[in-house]
């Protein structure tokens, strides 16, 4: 592991009374290509102790629903099974993760955390540190394992766009192709720490959780590393030739990795390594390889840069550029031919068949083609009484229905629709200098009728 992935939060000292090393799994819900888990195993071996993996499950998590939790728990069920095979204990506790882990730390020699990037994730980790900072025994390390280039290495500030972060990442990313093989735990021992659920029946667990049950589990996408790995293999073998046309909603040319990356069920570094192998073996063309790496390495890590360095990434008044606010203010009171609310969107009741189809895909499956996501958000801007209301409605629907909602990519993608990481365009009514998209563009670029036919078959 590259030394820059490891952040030493707190020093400690060896004490024979401590019973285990504990890895708090949160951002990176996987075993494969998990630098934090690997570091935890190596520390456990150093101290000659068993390893415990802790996961906190909060049914009061903002906007938690049956869809997102089903997907996440399907993945965690796999994680638990594989960890147990490796001789690593897995304990699941209901409640706020940063509070539920505290009782387990009194017997821990070291705590390893995977890095979180959103505000509440960073706050959780700080809260844990402040709770145990006076424990002279406990070591605390944090590992950046969900990005190819750690967020603080790629840049020390919020970047203006892909063109400013691209050379910074390209310059160093080869150094961070740094995962060789997961270490083997010496003290393989399953410790009974009274887990609140054994994850044998995910559906039953979700049914009995105090979360929004109105958005059901997606029958189209299953959570977990095994499913992610299978889908990515299928993408390389059967879809990658079409990837240069992946903007076309009528074509099935995408990998569907975003939801798996969101929960950390597969590593972006593993995807990159598999792309390199496929390129060497002639399974993917150079153009497809380059375009996929641009999305995986540059665009995705730009999104993490945005939420990490732009404090107000989730608030309308602070999420985009000054020029964008100026043009929105100038056009705030422009006449709107159509004004809809979230109920209209959720029941597919707008006048636009392309928007309705995209919304239907989102509500039913938990996914929407990425080009249609941009179109979808732009239409909500056009049909809302104010830009702020549009922003709030877009985020509400995004976080409610998408399996990969509440993600750095989500916040960045929404902000992009309001000018972030974009440029000023020719001024027009309602949008001002924000980029505009319309149905004529869809019809001109794509066989968009085929997309509607596909959605009607759902």
FENBEL-V993883 format. One record per residue. N is the residue number from 1. RES is the residue in one small letter. SS is DSSP state (@ for helix, = for strand, . for the rest). PHI is phi in whole degrees, -180 to 180 (999 if undefined). D_FIRST is the distance of its C-alpha to the first C-alpha in Angstrom with 2 decimals. Layout:
n=N res=RES ss=SS phi=PHI d_first=D_FIRST
n=N res=RES ss=SS phi=PHI d_first=D_FIRST
This chain:
n=1 res=x ss=. phi=999 d_first=0.00
n=2 res=x ss=. phi=-61 d_first=3.80
n=3 res=x ss=@ phi=-61 d_first=6.21
n=4 res=x ss=@ phi=-74 d_first=8.39
n=5 res=x ss=@ phi=-73 d_first=7.09
n=6 res=x ss== phi=-93 d_first=8.30
n=7 res=x ss== phi=-114 d_first=12.08
n=8 res=x ss== phi=-82 d_first=14.08
n=9 res=x ss== phi=-88 d_first=17.27
n=10 res=x ss== phi=-155 d_first=19.37
n=11 res=x ss=. phi=-85 d_first=19.68
n=12 res=x ss=. phi=-146 d_first=21.63
n=13 res=x ss=. phi=-150 d_first=23.08
n=14 res=x ss=. phi=-66 d_first=23.26
n=15 res=x ss=. phi=-144 d_first=26.31
n=16 res=x ss=. phi=-68 d_first=27.69
n=17 res=x ss=. phi=-80 d_first=29.35
n=18 res=x ss=. phi=-77 d_first=26.20
n=19 res=x ss=. phi=-103 d_first=25.86
n=20 res=x ss== phi=-163 d_first=22.38
n=21 res=x ss== phi=-100 d_first=18.95
n=22 res=x ss== phi=-123 d_first=19.02
n=23 res=x ss== phi=-107 d_first=16.66
n=24 res=x ss== phi=-87 d_first=18.57
n=25 res=x ss=. phi=-85 d_first=17.94
n=26 res=x ss=. phi=-144 d_first=19.53
n=27 res=x ss=. phi=-75 d_first=17.95
n=28 res=x ss=. phi=-113 d_first=15.75
n=29 res=x ss=. phi=-91 d_first=18.36
n=30 res=x ss=. phi=-159 d_first=16.79
n=31 res=x ss=. phi=-103 d_first=15.22
n=32 res=x ss=. phi=-72 d_first=13.84
n=33 res=x ss=. phi=51 d_first=10.57
n=34 res=x ss=. phi=-113 d_first=10.17
n=35 res=x ss=@ phi=-62 d_first=6.86
n=36 res=x ss=@ phi=-66 d_first=9.57
n=37 res=x ss=@ phi=-65 d_first=11.37
n=38 res=x ss=@ phi=-60 d_first=8.81
n=39 res=x ss=@ phi=-64 d_first=8.33
n=40 res=x ss=@ phi=-64 d_first=12.12
n=41 res=x ss=@ phi=-62 d_first=12.85
n=42 res=x ss=@ phi=-65 d_first=11.29
n=43 res=x ss=@ phi=-67 d_first=13.28
n=44 res=x ss=@ phi=-60 d_first=16.25
n=45 res=x ss=@ phi=-65 d_first=16.23
n=46 res=x ss=@ phi=-60 d_first=16.15
n=47 res=x ss=@ phi=-91 d_first=19.13
n=48 res=x ss=. phi=55 d_first=20.67
n=49 res=x ss=. phi=-129 d_first=21.21
n=50 res=x ss== phi=-71 d_first=21.28
n=51 res=x ss== phi=-118 d_first=19.11
n=52 res=x ss== phi=-117 d_first=20.82
n=53 res=x ss== phi=-107 d_first=19.75
n=54 res=x ss== phi=-107 d_first=22.08
n=55 res=x ss== phi=-136 d_first=23.32
n=56 res=x ss== phi=-102 d_first=26.16
n=57 res=x ss== phi=-116 d_first=28.62
n=58 res=x ss=. phi=-106 d_first=30.97
n=59 res=x ss=. phi=-80 d_first=34.10
n=60 res=x ss=. phi=-104 d_first=35.09
n=61 res=x ss=. phi=-59 d_first=32.08
n=62 res=x ss=. phi=-53 d_first=33.65
n=63 res=x ss=. phi=65 d_first=34.93
n=64 res=x ss=. phi=-66 d_first=33.61
n=65 res=x ss== phi=-146 d_first=35.57
n=66 res=x ss=@ phi=-63 d_first=35.98
n=67 res=x ss=@ phi=-66 d_first=34.40
n=68 res=x ss=@ phi=-69 d_first=31.01
n=69 res=x ss=@ phi=-72 d_first=30.87
n=70 res=x ss=@ phi=-62 d_first=31.94
n=71 res=x ss=@ phi=-62 d_first=29.16
n=72 res=x ss=@ phi=-63 d_first=26.53
n=73 res=x ss=@ phi=-72 d_first=28.02
n=74 res=x ss=@ phi=-60 d_first=28.27
n=75 res=x ss=@ phi=-70 d_first=24.50
n=76 res=x ss=@ phi=-67 d_first=24.13
n=77 res=x ss=@ phi=-60 d_first=26.63
n=78 res=x ss=@ phi=-63 d_first=24.41
n=79 res=x ss=@ phi=-58 d_first=21.38
n=80 res=x ss=@ phi=-60 d_first=23.60
n=81 res=x ss=@ phi=-62 d_first=24.96
n=82 res=x ss=@ phi=-71 d_first=21.71
n=83 res=x ss=@ phi=-61 d_first=20.29
n=84 res=x ss=@ phi=-61 d_first=23.62
n=85 res=x ss=@ phi=-64 d_first=23.40
n=86 res=x ss=. phi=-89 d_first=20.16
n=87 res=x ss=. phi=79 d_first=22.11
n=88 res=x ss=. phi=-111 d_first=20.62
n=89 res=x ss== phi=-74 d_first=23.28
n=90 res=x ss== phi=-126 d_first=23.57
n=91 res=x ss== phi=-123 d_first=25.93
n=92 res=x ss== phi=-111 d_first=27.39
n=93 res=x ss== phi=-126 d_first=29.59
n=94 res=x ss== phi=-84 d_first=31.93
n=95 res=x ss=. phi=136 d_first=32.00
n=96 res=x ss=. phi=-69 d_first=30.02
n=97 res=x ss=@ phi=-54 d_first=26.42
n=98 res=x ss=@ phi=-71 d_first=26.06
n=99 res=x ss=@ phi=-96 d_first=29.33
n=100 res=x ss=@ phi=-70 d_first=29.06
n=101 res=x ss=. phi=-77 d_first=25.90
n=102 res=x ss=@ phi=-56 d_first=27.60
n=103 res=x ss=@ phi=-60 d_first=29.78
n=104 res=x ss=@ phi=-80 d_first=26.85
n=105 res=x ss=@ phi=-81 d_first=25.19
n=106 res=x ss=. phi=-67 d_first=28.08
n=107 res=x ss=. phi=-105 d_first=27.01
n=108 res=x ss== phi=-97 d_first=23.24
n=109 res=x ss== phi=-83 d_first=21.49
n=110 res=x ss== phi=-150 d_first=18.39
n=111 res=x ss== phi=-118 d_first=17.75
n=112 res=x ss== phi=-116 d_first=14.51
n=113 res=x ss== phi=-118 d_first=15.19
n=114 res=x ss== phi=-81 d_first=13.71
n=115 res=x ss=. phi=-77 d_first=14.77
n=116 res=x ss=. phi=-108 d_first=18.23
n=117 res=x ss=. phi=-117 d_first=19.79
n=118 res=x ss=. phi=-76 d_first=23.50
n=119 res=x ss=@ phi=-58 d_first=25.76
n=120 res=x ss=@ phi=-67 d_first=26.56
n=121 res=x ss=@ phi=-68 d_first=22.96
n=122 res=x ss=@ phi=-66 d_first=22.21
n=123 res=x ss=@ phi=-64 d_first=25.50
n=124 res=x ss=@ phi=-55 d_first=24.70
n=125 res=x ss=@ phi=-68 d_first=21.64
n=126 res=x ss=@ phi=-65 d_first=23.73
n=127 res=x ss=@ phi=-62 d_first=26.56
n=128 res=x ss=@ phi=-63 d_first=24.62
n=129 res=x ss=@ phi=-58 d_first=23.51
n=130 res=x ss=@ phi=-65 d_first=27.14
n=131 res=x ss=@ phi=-72 d_first=28.43
n=132 res=x ss=@ phi=-122 d_first=26.64
n=133 res=x ss=. phi=-63 d_first=26.07
n=134 res=x ss=. phi=-90 d_first=28.86
n=135 res=x ss=. phi=-78 d_first=27.33
n=136 res=x ss=. phi=-71 d_first=26.65
n=137 res=x ss=. phi=-85 d_first=24.84
n=138 res=x ss=. phi=-74 d_first=22.23
n=139 res=x ss== phi=-86 d_first=18.71
n=140 res=x ss== phi=-131 d_first=17.23
n=141 res=x ss== phi=-124 d_first=13.66
n=142 res=x ss== phi=-125 d_first=12.84
n=143 res=x ss== phi=-125 d_first=9.77
n=144 res=x ss=. phi=-87 d_first=10.34
n=145 res=x ss=. phi=-125 d_first=9.71
n=146 res=x ss=. phi=-103 d_first=13.09
n=147 res=x ss=. phi=-123 d_first=12.91
n=148 res=x ss=. phi=-71 d_first=11.53
n=149 res=x ss=. phi=-106 d_first=11.79
n=150 res=x ss=. phi=-50 d_first=11.70
n=151 res=x ss=@ phi=-59 d_first=15.41
n=152 res=x ss=@ phi=-79 d_first=15.86
n=153 res=x ss=@ phi=-82 d_first=14.25
n=154 res=x ss=@ phi=-60 d_first=16.42
n=155 res=x ss=. phi=-164 d_first=19.50
n=156 res=x ss=. phi=-108 d_first=21.09
n=157 res=x ss=. phi=-156 d_first=24.12
n=158 res=x ss=. phi=-70 d_first=25.65
n=159 res=x ss=. phi=-84 d_first=25.96
n=160 res=x ss=. phi=-76 d_first=29.40
n=161 res=x ss=. phi=-177 d_first=28.47
n=162 res=x ss=@ phi=-59 d_first=26.40
n=163 res=x ss=@ phi=-69 d_first=27.88
n=164 res=x ss=@ phi=-91 d_first=26.49
n=165 res=x ss=@ phi=-89 d_first=22.87
n=166 res=x ss=@ phi=-57 d_first=22.68
n=167 res=x ss=@ phi=-64 d_first=22.60
n=168 res=x ss=@ phi=-67 d_first=19.98
n=169 res=x ss=@ phi=-73 d_first=17.53
n=170 res=x ss=@ phi=-61 d_first=18.68
n=171 res=x ss=@ phi=-67 d_first=18.11
n=172 res=x ss=@ phi=-123 d_first=14.33
n=173 res=x ss=@ phi=-64 d_first=13.09
n=174 res=x ss=@ phi=-60 d_first=12.57
n=175 res=x ss=@ phi=-65 d_first=9.76
n=176 res=x ss=@ phi=-101 d_first=7.89
n=177 res=x ss=. phi=-84 d_first=8.80
n=178 res=x ss=. phi=-119 d_first=5.34
n=179 res=x ss=. phi=-100 d_first=6.15
n=180 res=x ss=. phi=-96 d_first=8.19
n=181 res=x ss=. phi=-160 d_first=10.07
n=182 res=x ss=. phi=-64 d_first=10.57
n=183 res=x ss=. phi=-63 d_first=11.34
n=184 res=x ss=. phi=-99 d_first=15.11
n=185 res=x ss=. phi=-76 d_first=16.79
n=186 res=x ss=. phi=-76 d_first=19.38
n=187 res=x ss=. phi=-90 d_first=21.80
n=188 res=x ss=. phi=-80 d_first=22.47
n=189 res=x ss=. phi=-156 d_first=25.10
n=190 res=x ss=. phi=-91 d_first=26.38
n=191 res=x ss=. phi=-100 d_first=27.75
n=192 res=x ss=. phi=-83 d_first=30.49
n=193 res=x ss=. phi=-109 d_first=29.81
n=194 res=x ss=. phi=62 d_first=32.47
n=195 res=x ss=. phi=-61 d_first=30.69
n=196 res=x ss=. phi=-78 d_first=33.06
n=197 res=x ss=. phi=-159 d_first=32.80
n=198 res=x ss=. phi=-92 d_first=31.62
n=199 res=x ss=. phi=65 d_first=31.05
n=200 res=x ss=. phi=-67 d_first=33.40
n=201 res=x ss=. phi=-129 d_first=35.51
n=202 res=x ss=@ phi=-64 d_first=33.63
n=203 res=x ss=@ phi=-60 d_first=36.80
n=204 res=x ss=@ phi=-66 d_first=38.81
n=205 res=x ss=@ phi=-61 d_first=36.24
n=206 res=x ss=@ phi=-63 d_first=36.15
n=207 res=x ss=@ phi=-59 d_first=39.96
n=208 res=x ss=. phi=-101 d_first=40.31
n=209 res=x ss=. phi=-88 d_first=37.90
n=210 res=x ss=. phi=-85 d_first=39.44
n=211 res=x ss=. phi=-128 d_first=37.97
n=212 res=x ss== phi=-65 d_first=39.66
n=213 res=x ss=. phi=-93 d_first=40.94
n=214 res=x ss=. phi=-77 d_first=42.66
n=215 res=x ss=. phi=-109 d_first=39.69
n=216 res=x ss=. phi=-76 d_first=39.27
n=217 res=x ss=. phi=-52 d_first=36.37
n=218 res=x ss=. phi=-77 d_first=35.94
n=219 res=x ss=. phi=-85 d_first=37.35
n=220 res=x ss=. phi=-97 d_first=35.72
n=221 res=x ss=. phi=-134 d_first=32.02
n=222 res=x ss=. phi=-107 d_first=30.38
n=223 res=x ss=. phi=-80 d_first=27.14
n=224 res=x ss=. phi=119 d_first=24.20
n=225 res=x ss=@ phi=-63 d_first=21.41
n=226 res=x ss=@ phi=-60 d_first=23.95
n=227 res=x ss=@ phi=-68 d_first=26.24
n=228 res=x ss=@ phi=-61 d_first=23.61
n=229 res=x ss=@ phi=-63 d_first=22.42
n=230 res=x ss=@ phi=-64 d_first=26.10
n=231 res=x ss=@ phi=-62 d_first=27.05
n=232 res=x ss=@ phi=-71 d_first=24.38
n=233 res=x ss=@ phi=-62 d_first=25.53
n=234 res=x ss=@ phi=-65 d_first=29.06
n=235 res=x ss=@ phi=-61 d_first=28.29
n=236 res=x ss=@ phi=-62 d_first=27.02
n=237 res=x ss=@ phi=-76 d_first=29.95
n=238 res=x ss=@ phi=-118 d_first=32.76
n=239 res=x ss=@ phi=-121 d_first=32.12
n=240 res=x ss=@ phi=-64 d_first=29.89
n=241 res=x ss=@ phi=-61 d_first=32.95
n=242 res=x ss=@ phi=-88 d_first=34.39
n=243 res=x ss=@ phi=-57 d_first=31.37
n=244 res=x ss=@ phi=-59 d_first=32.99
n=245 res=x ss=@ phi=-104 d_first=35.72
n=246 res=x ss=. phi=-69 d_first=33.50
n=247 res=x ss=. phi=-71 d_first=35.28
n=248 res=x ss=. phi=-82 d_first=38.36
n=249 res=x ss=. phi=-65 d_first=38.82
n=250 res=x ss=. phi=-81 d_first=41.24
n=251 res=x ss=. phi=-110 d_first=38.64
n=252 res=x ss=. phi=-94 d_first=35.98
n=253 res=x ss=. phi=-126 d_first=33.21
n=254 res=x ss=. phi=-110 d_first=30.27
n=255 res=x ss=. phi=-94 d_first=27.34
n=256 res=x ss=. phi=61 d_first=27.78
n=257 res=x ss=. phi=-83 d_first=24.05
n=258 res=x ss=@ phi=-58 d_first=24.51
n=259 res=x ss=@ phi=-70 d_first=25.51
n=260 res=x ss=@ phi=-74 d_first=22.65
n=261 res=x ss=@ phi=-66 d_first=20.11
n=262 res=x ss=@ phi=-57 d_first=22.13
n=263 res=x ss=. phi=-89 d_first=21.62
n=264 res=x ss=. phi=67 d_first=17.97
n=265 res=x ss=. phi=-77 d_first=19.40
n=266 res=x ss=. phi=-141 d_first=17.50
n=267 res=x ss=. phi=-92 d_first=14.37
n=268 res=x ss=@ phi=-63 d_first=15.17
n=269 res=x ss=@ phi=-67 d_first=12.23
n=270 res=x ss=@ phi=-62 d_first=13.89
n=271 res=x ss=@ phi=-60 d_first=17.15
n=272 res=x ss=@ phi=-61 d_first=16.13
n=273 res=x ss=@ phi=-64 d_first=15.07
n=274 res=x ss=@ phi=-69 d_first=18.34
n=275 res=x ss=@ phi=-65 d_first=20.26
n=276 res=x ss=@ phi=-63 d_first=19.24
n=277 res=x ss=@ phi=-63 d_first=20.34
n=278 res=x ss=@ phi=-63 d_first=23.49
n=279 res=x ss=@ phi=-65 d_first=24.25
n=280 res=x ss=@ phi=-64 d_first=24.02
n=281 res=x ss=. phi=-91 d_first=26.26
n=282 res=x ss=. phi=73 d_first=28.70
n=283 res=x ss=. phi=-89 d_first=28.29
n=284 res=x ss=. phi=-139 d_first=27.79
n=285 res=x ss=. phi=-79 d_first=29.66
n=286 res=x ss=@ phi=-58 d_first=28.22
n=287 res=x ss=@ phi=-65 d_first=29.88
n=288 res=x ss=@ phi=-66 d_first=28.50
n=289 res=x ss=@ phi=-58 d_first=24.96
n=290 res=x ss=@ phi=-62 d_first=25.24
n=291 res=x ss=@ phi=-71 d_first=26.81
n=292 res=x ss=@ phi=-69 d_first=24.35
n=293 res=x ss=@ phi=-63 d_first=21.34
n=294 res=x ss=@ phi=-58 d_first=23.40
n=295 res=x ss=@ phi=-73 d_first=23.66
n=296 res=x ss=@ phi=-72 d_first=20.14
n=297 res=x ss=@ phi=-95 d_first=18.29
n=298 res=x ss=@ phi=-93 d_first=21.03
n=299 res=x ss=@ phi=-67 d_first=23.44
n=300 res=x ss=@ phi=-65 d_first=21.18
n=301 res=x ss=@ phi=-75 d_first=18.93
n=302 res=x ss=@ phi=-64 d_first=22.24
n=303 res=x ss=@ phi=-63 d_first=23.39
n=304 res=x ss=@ phi=-69 d_first=20.54
n=305 res=x ss=@ phi=-59 d_first=21.29
n=306 res=x ss=@ phi=-63 d_first=24.89
n=307 res=x ss=@ phi=-73 d_first=24.62
n=308 res=x ss=@ phi=-78 d_first=22.23
n=309 res=x ss=@ phi=-105 d_first=24.47
n=310 res=x ss=. phi=-99 d_first=27.87
n=311 res=x ss=. phi=-57 d_first=29.05
n=312 res=x ss=. phi=-96 d_first=32.00
n=313 res=x ss=. phi=-64 d_first=30.32
n=314 res=x ss=. phi=-111 d_first=32.27
n=315 res=x ss=. phi=-127 d_first=35.65
n=316 res=x ss=@ phi=-54 d_first=38.20
n=317 res=x ss=@ phi=-71 d_first=39.29
n=318 res=x ss=@ phi=-132 d_first=35.89
n=319 res=x ss=. phi=-100 d_first=33.83
n=320 res=x ss=. phi=-136 d_first=35.03
n=321 res=x ss=. phi=-89 d_first=36.54
n=322 res=x ss=@ phi=-59 d_first=39.81
n=323 res=x ss=@ phi=-62 d_first=41.52
n=324 res=x ss=@ phi=-69 d_first=40.86
n=325 res=x ss=@ phi=-65 d_first=42.44
n=326 res=x ss=@ phi=-63 d_first=45.36
n=327 res=x ss=@ phi=-73 d_first=46.13
n=328 res=x ss=@ phi=-66 d_first=45.75
n=329 res=x ss=@ phi=-61 d_first=48.13
n=330 res=x ss=@ phi=-69 d_first=50.58
n=331 res=x ss=. phi=-117 d_first=50.66
n=332 res=x ss=. phi=-57 d_first=50.32
n=333 res=x ss=. phi=-107 d_first=53.92
n=334 res=x ss=. phi=-62 d_first=54.28
n=335 res=x ss=. phi=-67 d_first=56.16
n=336 res=x ss=. phi=-106 d_first=54.15
n=337 res=x ss=. phi=-67 d_first=56.07
n=338 res=x ss=. phi=-131 d_first=54.11
n=339 res=x ss=. phi=-133 d_first=52.58
n=340 res=x ss=. phi=-123 d_first=50.72
n=341 res=x ss=. phi=-117 d_first=48.97
n=342 res=x ss=@ phi=-63 d_first=46.15
n=343 res=x ss=@ phi=-62 d_first=48.74
n=344 res=x ss=@ phi=-61 d_first=49.93
n=345 res=x ss=@ phi=-65 d_first=46.44
n=346 res=x ss=@ phi=-70 d_first=45.60
n=347 res=x ss=. phi=-108 d_first=48.90
n=348 res=x ss=. phi=59 d_first=48.62
n=349 res=x ss=. phi=-108 d_first=51.78
n=350 res=x ss=. phi=-86 d_first=51.23
n=351 res=x ss=. phi=-82 d_first=53.38
n=352 res=x ss=. phi=-103 d_first=50.39
n=353 res=x ss=@ phi=-66 d_first=49.76
n=354 res=x ss=@ phi=-72 d_first=46.37
n=355 res=x ss=@ phi=-63 d_first=45.12
n=356 res=x ss=@ phi=-60 d_first=46.62
n=357 res=x ss=@ phi=-66 d_first=44.90
n=358 res=x ss=@ phi=-62 d_first=41.48
n=359 res=x ss=@ phi=-65 d_first=42.15
n=360 res=x ss=@ phi=-65 d_first=43.26
n=361 res=x ss=@ phi=-59 d_first=40.07
n=362 res=x ss=@ phi=-65 d_first=38.10
n=363 res=x ss=@ phi=-66 d_first=40.34
n=364 res=x ss=@ phi=-82 d_first=40.62
n=365 res=x ss=@ phi=-102 d_first=37.20
n=366 res=x ss=. phi=89 d_first=34.68
n=367 res=x ss=. phi=-139 d_first=33.69
n=368 res=x ss=. phi=-144 d_first=35.29
n=369 res=x ss=. phi=-53 d_first=34.84
n=370 res=x ss=@ phi=-61 d_first=32.94
n=371 res=x ss=@ phi=-66 d_first=35.88
n=372 res=x ss=@ phi=-70 d_first=38.20
n=373 res=x ss=@ phi=-61 d_first=36.02
n=374 res=x ss=@ phi=-65 d_first=36.76
n=375 res=x ss=@ phi=-62 d_first=40.42
n=376 res=x ss=@ phi=-56 d_first=40.63
n=377 res=x ss=@ phi=-67 d_first=39.41
n=378 res=x ss=@ phi=-64 d_first=41.65
n=379 res=x ss=@ phi=-70 d_first=44.64
n=380 res=x ss=@ phi=-63 d_first=44.07
n=381 res=x ss=@ phi=-59 d_first=44.14
n=382 res=x ss=@ phi=-67 d_first=47.39
n=383 res=x ss=. phi=-105 d_first=49.01
n=384 res=x ss=. phi=-106 d_first=48.19
n=385 res=x ss=. phi=-69 d_first=50.61
n=386 res=x ss=. phi=-154 d_first=48.03
n=387 res=x ss=@ phi=-66 d_first=44.60
n=388 res=x ss=@ phi=-64 d_first=43.31
n=389 res=x ss=@ phi=-64 d_first=44.72
n=390 res=x ss=@ phi=-60 d_first=43.12
n=391 res=x ss=@ phi=-59 d_first=39.68
n=392 res=x ss=@ phi=-64 d_first=40.17
n=393 res=x ss=@ phi=-69 d_first=41.45
n=394 res=x ss=@ phi=-62 d_first=38.65
n=395 res=x ss=@ phi=-64 d_first=35.99
n=396 res=x ss=@ phi=-60 d_first=38.09
n=397 res=x ss=@ phi=-69 d_first=38.43
n=398 res=x ss=@ phi=-57 d_first=34.84
n=399 res=x ss=@ phi=-76 d_first=33.55
n=400 res=x ss=@ phi=-78 d_first=36.32
n=401 res=x ss=@ phi=-105 d_first=36.15
n=402 res=x ss=. phi=-75 d_first=32.85
n=403 res=x ss=. phi=-63 d_first=30.27
n=404 res=x ss=. phi=-99 d_first=27.66
n=405 res=x ss=. phi=-70 d_first=29.65
n=406 res=x ss=. phi=56 d_first=28.47
n=407 res=x ss=. phi=-122 d_first=25.41
n=408 res=x ss=@ phi=-51 d_first=24.18
n=409 res=x ss=@ phi=-64 d_first=25.47
n=410 res=x ss=@ phi=-64 d_first=28.76
n=411 res=x ss=@ phi=-61 d_first=29.37
n=412 res=x ss=@ phi=-71 d_first=28.53
n=413 res=x ss=@ phi=-62 d_first=30.68
n=414 res=x ss=@ phi=-67 d_first=33.56
n=415 res=x ss=@ phi=-63 d_first=33.35
n=416 res=x ss=@ phi=-58 d_first=33.40
n=417 res=x ss=@ phi=-65 d_first=36.75
n=418 res=x ss=. phi=-107 d_first=37.97
n=419 res=x ss=. phi=104 d_first=36.89
n=420 res=x ss=. phi=-67 d_first=33.30
n=421 res=x ss=. phi=59 d_first=31.36
n=422 res=x ss=. phi=-127 d_first=34.73
n=423 res=x ss=. phi=-125 d_first=37.82
n=424 res=x ss=. phi=-75 d_first=41.47
n=425 res=x ss=. phi=-114 d_first=43.71
n=426 res=x ss=. phi=-59 d_first=47.48
n=427 res=x ss=. phi=-69 d_first=49.09
n=428 res=x ss== phi=-150 d_first=50.70
n=429 res=x ss=. phi=-63 d_first=52.15
n=430 res=x ss=. phi=65 d_first=49.94
n=431 res=x ss=. phi=-78 d_first=46.64
n=432 res=x ss== phi=62 d_first=47.64
n=433 res=x ss=. phi=-100 d_first=44.99
n=434 res=x ss=. phi=-70 d_first=42.31
n=435 res=x ss=. phi=-59 d_first=41.47
n=436 res=x ss=. phi=-113 d_first=43.99
n=437 res=x ss=. phi=-135 d_first=43.78
n=438 res=x ss=. phi=-141 d_first=46.77
n=439 res=x ss=@ phi=-66 d_first=48.03
n=440 res=x ss=@ phi=-64 d_first=49.65
n=441 res=x ss=@ phi=-64 d_first=46.27
n=442 res=x ss=@ phi=-61 d_first=45.05
n=443 res=x ss=@ phi=-67 d_first=48.26
n=444 res=x ss=@ phi=-74 d_first=48.07
n=445 res=x ss=@ phi=-88 d_first=44.49
n=446 res=x ss=. phi=-133 d_first=44.21
n=447 res=x ss=. phi=-85 d_first=46.36
n=448 res=x ss=@ phi=-67 d_first=45.75
n=449 res=x ss=@ phi=-61 d_first=48.47
n=450 res=x ss=@ phi=-67 d_first=46.30
n=451 res=x ss=@ phi=-64 d_first=43.67
n=452 res=x ss=@ phi=-62 d_first=46.44
n=453 res=x ss=@ phi=-61 d_first=47.68
n=454 res=x ss=@ phi=-63 d_first=44.25
n=455 res=x ss=@ phi=-70 d_first=44.00
n=456 res=x ss=@ phi=-64 d_first=47.58
n=457 res=x ss=. phi=-83 d_first=46.71
n=458 res=x ss=. phi=-63 d_first=44.22
